Amino acid sequence: MKTLYFDFYDESRQRQVPVSVYLPEKEGNNLPTIVFGPGYQGQEDIQKEELVYKKYTYLAEYFTAKGYAFVSIQHDVFGDVDGLEKVDPNAIQDEARRHLYIRGEANILFALAQLEKQNLPLHLDNLILSGHSNGGDIAKYFANQHSDLVHCMILFDARRARLKPISPLSVLMFEADDTTTDAGVIAEPFQENNAMRANLDLTVIKPRGALHASYIDGEVTESLKKKIFSALDWFLGSVT
């Protein structure tokens, strides 16, 4: 696969938006595109580790081999002062983390606008939106606000933000052994929000032995990859 790195800068927010783009070796035109958000990365890790948006290459390799483009957006950057460390763990997380989701939404919109200018073979009007952990929660928030841009979703243990689709939406959601999805994240039956549940075509998979950190390069096992790829094969076949 071909890899391109961009370090976009949003003047209006005085903010860097690093983006990696992975393309098939044999590029087509108007490639179906996955837009991915990585898990949260705090300031200490940002200073001593590689930025996490580059750490999902096993997914990039899978999708590019299938003829998709894979775009990964770094949501947390050096200098942020309002990260998860400042969030009250006892609060309703969908509300307490909302500022992170709004910032992530802005990152995605800005990255899409910049990528449109790069003359790349990306189809950016009917996205497969994806993400791990906080990046997946940002993806859900984005889909709630911009359903017209989202074709379907693939989530990796994104368990905080609530899904509120206003139009039919297919979602494949991977969970983990060591975490629990928050109450209300998926609309429950026989409640006022049942109409939102009716819009969901939802499949939840909890692979045996998968941990929250298992969905990233260096942690994902070959056994888990096989389970993920098998589920992705089925899901992509069902939504295309």
Summary of the structure (lengths in Angstrom):
residues: 240
radius of gyration: 16.9
end to end distance: 22.3
largest distance: 49.0
contacts: 762
relative contact order: 0.14
helix: 36%
strand: 25%
